[in-house]
Amino acid sequence: MNVFPIESEIRQTVHLLIDRFKVNLTMLIKFIGTDKYMQLNNMLVDLEEGEVNEYQLARMIVVEKGPYIFAGSNQVVRDLRAYLLRQLEEESLIGLYERNPISGRNIRSASYMPNALAEKKWVMGGRWARDFVQVLGFPLVFSGMSIPKDHSSEPIQDIEPRKNVPPLVEYQLGLKEKMLEVLNQEQEKTRCVVTLPTGGGKTRVAVESFIDWMQPRFSEGKYLLWIAQGEELCEQAISCISDMWQDREFPEVLRIYRYFGGKTIKVEDLIGGAVIASIQQLYSRIQSNDEALNEILANCGAMIIDEAHHATTKSYNILFNRAKELAGEDLFPICGLTATPGRSNDETMTLVDQFEAYLIHPTLPNMEKYEENPLLYFREEGFLAEPIFLLYEGGEEIEVSDEMLNEEQGDFNSEFLRDLAANHDRNFQLLEYMMDIPEGSSCLVYACTVEHAEFLATMMNSLGRKSAVISADTPKPIRRMHITAFKKGEIEFLFNYGVLTTGFDAPKTDHILICRPTSSIVLYEQMVGRGLRGHKFGGTRHCKIIDFSKNITHHGEPLAYARFIQDWQVKNVTGVEEVKV
């Protein structure tokens, strides 16, 4: 069964809700709220689409809620369940109640059964949920039984041997050889920074190099400590390590420890292996003198720091100092991974100097054109997609004052982004452009706020373009459901705010829409990087990047997109028709 309802299931459900069970507009509006409904209609009128009717609103809700449309305990959902149950024939209703009795209650009158059953706890894919949708005639997917189980909740995972993965390509093999050369030569004193353009496979190269080097050390009780920013990147590293360990056909099991998201590791479970950690949790556990972390640092065989530009912060200094206390001044091999657009930039060289590290970058064919533009090699060979960039014209100029900046983050503050999200004329332009994107595209959209992402997704769903929203508050099962549906092409537009910048992999993404302005080049590269995987790595030949920030300036200075255009040497187009290829 599919994770996300397919088109026939959506149509069947809308038909049942409106035509058979006569769910009216008033009940449907409760799902999105009166204010949002009015905002939706106002924008639809401006777009000359007309106000939404019962069928369109029901479809929009079914698409947005997916298999969760009948789930939950809020009053709107309970009222819908009760209303639907009241439409059943008395015999069917009584049979449903007898199969799913209410604990501690003995209801004999059928008229009391709908409200009682509507209050019954809904367990995704449970017996009651399955019985409810089947008796009413809805597709089984709406019981939620197709939602995949979350295997990432356990702090420990043992990786069995044997699994085949594609071999490294030539430039990746060269990087691996350089890394192993430094490791074998410098041993515990190894310090290196590996640079590779976003989408070039730096995680894969690092994992394969260090797994080979660490394999005999794991049996001695040593640890590979992999540090990443956030849970998505941590899970991505675990997936890659799992695949590589099984591919190498090592005879023993590798134990992986999840040391992020508040998960706890017991000292008695420590036997060596790969520890995947967030810097936030490492910092917190150092403060609490966590016994398991002390054991890991004292016996650390190597450390890899993903997104290594973060390694100059206070949290890392505290980590290194604690490690020196436990493992000695020489520590252990430390490797930083960083994404750079071809040549090493100033930030990379600062990192190299600070750690007194070897700089390791790919060796490219000795050709003048690659000397001038290293990215050209990755694009010509199909490892990276060709970015086609459109800086969207439109809207009156918005001057950003210093008060609108967050000094700590070096980016726009939340108040400015909220004001921008509420800008009706700007949203009109965003939606007008999205409506013209060819059907069947895979569009990743970065919104100004969570509410902005939700509004834009609601609008596109009301226009018949399947869309979903992911934010930091989205429960993991729903997040996985939407990401899986997006990767399979069942959802065209995936809207988000602040989460799908790293650790998110959807190779077939062919449109990146940047609706939130930013002055951070790091954040910008992370956003566009989701669409830069080339066709040889399962991605696309071209990725269309549309930025809606041209009319936003800070003291007349352009935003991060200007540096991206220069550093990544992208094809910059001037017309909408040029980018819709």
N, C-alpha and C positions, 0 to 999 in steps of 0.2 A: 504494500500500500504506500502511496505517496505521503511525504511529510506535509506538503502543502496541497490544498484542494485543487484538483485539475478543473479545467473550464466546464466540463459537463457537470461536475459536482457542484460548482458554484451556481450554474444556471438552474439545476434541479432544486437547490436550496432556496434560491430567490423565488422560484415558482411556487414552492410549498408555502413559504412565508406569506407571500402576497395573495396568490390566487386561491390556495386551498384553505389556509388558516386565517386569511383576512387581517394580517397584522397591519395596523394603520400607520399613517405618517407620524402621528403624535407619539406612539410607542417607539418608533424608530429614531425620532429626534432625541429621545432620552439617552440613546447610546452615545451621541456626540455632544449633546448640550445645546441649548437654544442659541447661545451667543455664537458658538462655532457654526451652527446651522445657518444663521443669518449672515455671518462672514462668508461662508461658502457660497451662498446664493448671490450675495453682492458681487463677488468676484466672477461667478459664472455669467451673470448679466453683463458685466463689463467685457467679458471675453466673447459675448454674443452667443453664448451656449444655452441660455434660458435657465430657469430655476430647476432644481433637481426634483424628480418625482419619486413616488414610492419605490418603484423598481430600481431606479438608479441609486437611491439611498440604501436600499436593502443590499444591493450588490456591493456597494462601497463598504458597508459594514462587514459583510461576509468575507470579502477579500482582506480587509484590515485585521479582523479577529481570527480568521482562519479556523483551525480546529478548536479554538478557544471561545467560539461564539456563545456556547451554552455553559461554559465553565466559569467558576468563581462564585463568590458569595455576596457580591454587591447587589443592591436592591433592584437595579434595572434588569440584571440577568435573571434574578429570581422571579421577578414579575413576568418576564418573557416565558420562562419555563412553566410557571403556573398557568399563564394564558393558553399556551399550546396544549397543556394537559387537559384543560377544560374543553377543548375542541374534540377530544377523543370520545368514541362510543363508550357507554358505561361499562360494558363487558371488558373492553380492552383496558380501560383505566383500572378496574378492579383487579384484573390479572396482573397488571404492572405493579400495583401496590402489594399484592400478595407475594410476588417474587422479590420485592424490595421493601420489606416492612420497615416501619419506623420504630427504632428501639424504644421500649418503655411506653408505647402508645398502641392502643387497639382500636383503630378507626374502622367503623362498620359502614358509615354513610359515604357513598361515592362523592358527594358534594364537598366533603372535607378533604378528600385525598389530594387534589391538585396543589393546594397551598402547602400541605404537609410534605409532599414529595419534592416540591420546589425548594424547600428548605434543606433537603437532604444533602449531605456533603458530596461534592462532585470530585471524584478521583479520576484523573485523566486515564482513559482506557479501562476504567474499572467496570465491574458488572453493571452497576446502576447506570453509568454513562452510556454503555453499549446498549442496554435495554431501552433507555430513553430514546435514543436516536433511531433505533430500528423500529420501535413501535410507531413512532411518528412518521417514519418513512424517509428520514434524512440519511445521506451517505454516511457510512461508518467512520469516515475520517473525522467527523465532527464529534466523535466520542473522545478523540485525542489519542487513540491507541497507537497511531503511527509515529508519535514523537519519540525520537531516539533517546535511549537512556544516557545519562551523564556519567561517563567513566572517569572523568577528571576530578571527582570529588575525593578520591582516596589519596592520602599523602604518599603512599608507596605503591610502586608498580614494577613488577618483574618482567623484563623483556626476554622472550624466548628467542633462540637463534633461528636463522634461515628465512630470508625473504629477498626477492630480487628487486633492485632499483636501477634506473638508467645510469650508465657510467658517466663519469665526469668528462666534460669536453676539454679540448686542448688547453685553453687558457686556464681552466680550473685545475687541470693536472699540474700545470706549471706553478700555480699558486701553492698547491699542496706540497710539491717538492721543495719549494722555498721555505715553507713553514716547518717541514720536517728537518730540513737542513739546519735551521736556526735552533730548533728544539734539541736535536742531537748534538749540536756543537756547544750550545750554552747551558743545556740541562736546566737546573733549578734557577739559573740566572737569566733565563730567556725572558726578554721583553720585546714584543712585536706589535705593530699596528697593521692590520690588513685592510686595504681599501679596495672597494669594488663598487661600480655604479649600482644604484637601486635596481633590483630585478636581475642582477648578475649571478646570484646564488652564493652569497658570502656565507650564509648559515650552513649550507650544504658542504662547502669546501672546508670550513672550520671544523665541523663535526667529523668529517671523514679523516682529516689530519689528526685531530686529537684523540679520536676513538682508536685509531691504529697505534698511536704513541702510548696511550693510557692503558690499553688492553692488558698487558702483563702486570701493570701496577694495580689494577682493580682487584686482582686476586690477593694482593698484599694488604688490602684494606684501605687503599687510597681512594680519594674522591676527585672527580672532575666537577668543579663549581662553575656553573653557567649562570651569569647574572643578566637579567633583562628588565626592561621597563614595562610593567603591566602584565596581566594574565594572558592576553592574546599572544604576546611574543614568547612567554614562557611555554605555553602549550604548543606553539609552533616548533620550538626547540625540542620539546619532548617527542613530537611526531617525527622530526628529522633524525634524532638520535635513535629512536626505536627502529625506523626503517634501515638505518645504516648498520646497526648492530646485527639485525637479522640478515642483511645482505652479505656481511663479511663472513658468515658461517662460522663464527666462533663457537666452540663447544659448550661454553658455560653461559649461565643466565646473567644478565646485567640488571642490577637493581637501580631503579630511578626513584628519586625522592622529590616530591613536590613541596617546595619550601616557599610558598607564596599564598596569597589569598587567605591568610590566617590559619593555614594548615599546620599541624603540630607533628613533629617527628620525635619518637621515643629513642633514647640512647640504646636500649636493648635491641632495636631494629637496625642499627647501623652495622653494616658489614662491608662498606666500600661501595662505590658506584657513582652514578651521575646525580648531582644535586642541582636542581633547577630552581633558582631563587629570584625573587624581586629585591631590588636594593632597598625598597621601603621596609620589607620584612627583616632583612639582614640588619638594618639600622636599628629597628625596634628590638630585635632579639639580642643585639649587643648590649643595649641599655638594660635589659632584664637579665643579662649574664646567662643566657640559655645554654644549658649543659650540652645539648646535642650540637649546637652551632660551634661551641668550643672544640668538641671532638672532631668535627668536620674540618675546621680551620687548622687544627694541629696536624691533621693527616691529609691535607689537601695536596693533590698531585699536580694540579694545574687549574688556572682560572681563566675563563673567557668572559669578556665584558661586551655584550651586544650594545649597539648604539653608544659607542665608546666616548662620544663627545660629552656624555653626562659624567664621565669619570673624574672630572676636575672639581666636583662638588664636595661639600663638607661630609656628606654621608659616606663617600668612598674613602676620604682621608681617615675617617674613624674606622672603617672596615680594614684598611691596610695597616693601621696602627695596632689593632687587635690581632690581626694575623701575624704581625711581626713578634708580638708578645708570645704567641703560641707556637709558631713555626720557625722563628729565628729571622734575623735581619735579611737573609737572602731570599726569604719567602719560597716561592715556587714559580714555575712558568706562568706568565700573565700575557694574554693576547687580547687586544682590543679590536673590535670589528666596527668599521665605519663606512657609510655609503658616501661616495664622492662622485661628482660628475666628470669622470675621465681623469684629468690631472688632479694631483693632491692640492687642496686649497689651504689657506692660511690656518684654518681651525685644525686641520689634520696635522700640519707641521708643528703647531703649538702642542698638540697631544704627544707627538713623537718626541719633542724636546723635553717635555715635562717628565715622561717616563723613561727617557734615555733608551728609546726602543728602536728596533729595526723597522723600517718601513717596507712593507711587502705589498707590491701591486702587480697586476697581471703583465706578463710579457707579450707584447703584440708584434705582428709581422713588421719587419724593418722597412716601413714605407713612409714617405714624407707626409702623405695625407693623414696617416694615423698619428704622426708626431704632432701635427697641427690640431687634430681633433680626434682624440682617442675614442670618443663615443661612436664615431663613424664606423669603426671596426665592429662593435657590438651590434649596431643597427644593420649594417650590410650583411653580417653573418646570420641575422635573424634571432640573436640572443635577446635583443631589446626591441621593443616596438618603436616605430617612428612617431614621435609626438607631433601632432598638428595642433597648433595653438591659436585660439581666437580670443582676443581681448574685446569683449562685447561692448559696443558703443551704445550709449543711451542713458537717460536720466540726468537730472541737474547735478552739478558738482557739489560734493560734500567735503568740506575741509575738516580734518580731524585735529583737534587741539591736544596739547600735552595732557590735559585733564582726562582725556579719553583713553589714555594708555595705561597699562598695568606695568609698572616699572620692573617688578620682579620677573615677570614672564616676557617682558619686551614685546608685548602685543596689545591689541585693543582690549579694553575692559568690557565686562559683561553688560554694563549699562548701555554702552554704545552699540553693542551687538543686538541687544533687545530692541533698541530704537530702530535699528536697521531692519530687524525681522518684522517689525510692525508697519513698515513703509509700504502702503498699498500700491503705489505706482511701481515701485521696484519689484514687488511680488508679481504684479501683472506682467512685467517684462520677462521675469523668470519663467512663469507658466506659459506665456506665449511662445517662448523659445522651446521649452520642453515638449509642447504639443506638436511641434514640427519635427521632432526627432523621429526617424523612421521606426515603425513598429518592429519589435523583435530585437531591439538594441539592448545592451546591458549598461545601464547608466548608474554610476555611483555619484551621489550628490552630497556635498558638504554644506550644511545649513548653518545659520547664525546662532541658533539656539535649539534646544530640544523641541520647544513649542513651534518654532519655525519649521523644523523637519516634519512634525506631525501635521501642520497645516498644509504644507506643500504636498505631502503624501495623500492627505484626504482629498485635496483638489484633483490630483492626477487620477486617483481611484474613481472619483465622481465623473471624470472624463473618459473612463473605460480603460485606463492604462494601469496595469497592475503595479502597485507600489507597496513598500513596507518601510517601517522606521526602526532604527536601532539606536539606543542611547545607553549610557552607563547604567541606567535603572532597568533596562530590559532584562527580564529573567533569562537565565542561560538556555532553557529549552526553547523559548521563543526566538532568542537570538540565533541559535543553531538552525531552527526551522527556516527562518527568513534567509539566512546566508546560504543554506543548502538550496532553497528554492531559487535564489538569485543565480547561483552557480549553474543550475540546471536550466536557466532561461524561463522559469515559471513566473518570475517577477522581473519586470523591466527596470524599475527605478528603486534603488535602495538608498533611502535618505538617512543621514546620521549627523550627529553633532559630537565631535570630540572623541570618538572611539575607533573608527575604522581608518586609522592613520598608520599603525604598525601592527604586525602580526596577523593581518587579514589578507587572505590569498584568494582572489577570484580572477584567474588568468584571462578569462574571456571578456573582461571589462573593456568596452570600446569607447565609452564616453565618461569623462570626469568633469562634473559640473561644480565649480567652486563658487558658491553663493556667499560664503563668509570671507571677508577680506582679512589678510594677515600681513604683518610686517616681519614675521619669522621665516627665514629661508629654510630652516630645518623642518618646521611644520609643513611648509609648502611642498618641499621635496618629498616628505612622507605622504602627503595627500596625493600628489600626482603619481608617486611611485606605485600606487596600487594598480595603475593601468599600463605600466611600462614593460611588462613581461613580453618577450618576443615569441614568435610562433614556434621556434625550435624548443622553447621551454614550456610549450602548451598554451601560449598566450596569443596575441594578435599581431598582425603586420603593422597596423596603425592604431593609435589611440588619440581620439579627439578630446582636447582639453579646452573647456570654455570657462573663462574667468569673467565675472561680472563686476570687477572692481575698478574699472578704468576711471570712473568719475569720483573715486575716493582718494584723497591725497593728504599727506601730513607735511605741512610747511612746503607744499609744492613738490615733495619727494615722492617718487613712485613706490609702490609696495613691493612685497617679496617677489611677485611675478616678474618684475623687471630683471632681477638678478637671475631668476630661473631661466628666462629667455636667453640671457647672455651666457651663463655657465653651461647650460645644457645644449646650447646652439640648436634651438628648436626651429621648426618651420612655422613662421608667424604669418597667419593669413589675415586678410582684412574684411572678408565677406562671409556671411553666414553660409552661403551656398558652397563655399570652398571647404568648410569643415564637415559638412554633411555628406561624407563619401562612404 
